[in-house]
Every structure is written in structure tokens, then in C-alpha cells.
């Protein structure tokens, strides 16, 4: 399963010192992996795939949170 190896490599990749464009690319890659894993999960109902999708989604949320930045302070 090449896709699972790709997902594991993405999950273990360091996300520090990334430029904004790198974060956008990483977010899109995470989305692509989750959607591809979901197609396989629909067929197999493998709980390992579900756990992997959850972890990738969490990492994607962290990347997107960093992309949006902090809201301005209320006065």
C-alpha cells in the first residue's frame, strides 16, 4: 500500500520553518491523502485507515490555523 506509506511519511515530516507557500502545499497534500485514504476506507472499513485519516486531519488543522494567523486583539 504505497498510499499508506506516503501518509506515514507526511505525518512524520517536520513542519517547522515553513514558508506560507510551503504551508499551502502541505495543507493540500494532507487533503489529497485524506480523500484518497477515505476512498479505500469506504471499501475496507479498516480502523487503521480511520486512525490515519484522523491524525492527518489534525495535522492539516494545525497547518491551516498557522496560515490564518492570529486575530487582532480586541480593544
N, C-alpha and C positions, 0 to 999 in steps of 0.2 A: 504494500500500500504506500505508494510514493507520496500521496497527498497527506497522509498522517505524518510522515517524516518531515514534510515541508512545514506542517503546522507546528510540530515539536521544535523545529529549528527557529521558526518565527517567535514562538513562545519564549525560548531561551535567549533570544537576541537581546543585546543591551540597547536600551532606548535613551541613554543619556547623551548629552551633547549633540542633539539632532537639530537641524535647521527646520524652519517651518515647512519647507517643501518636502523634506525627509519625513516629517510627521504626517503630512497629507498622503504621501505614498504608502507609509506604514499603515495608516488607517484604512486605505483602500485595499491593501493586501490582506489585512485582517478580515475585512468584509468578504472578500473573494474566498478566502479559506473557510470562513464560517458557512457561507452559502453552499460551497462545494461539499463540505462535510455534512451539511444538512440533507443534501440530495441522497447521499449514501445512507445517512441515518434513517431516512424515510423507508428505505428498503430493509435494513438490517435490524433496526431498533437496538443497536449496540450501545450500552450505557457508557462505554469508554469514549465513544464519539460525542455523546452528550456532554460529558465532563470536559472534553477538549474544547467543544464549542463554547461552553460557559467560561472557561479560562481565557480563550481568545477574545470573547466579547468583553470581558472585564478589562483586558489589556487595551482593547480598542477604545473603551470608555475613558481610560486614563489618558490615552494619547489625545483624544478629542477634547477632554477637559483642558489639557495643556494648550491645545490650539486656540481655544476660545479665550483664554486668559482670565484675568480676574476682573470682576465688575468694579466700576468706580465706587469709591467709598461714599456712603450717604452722609450728607452734612446735617 
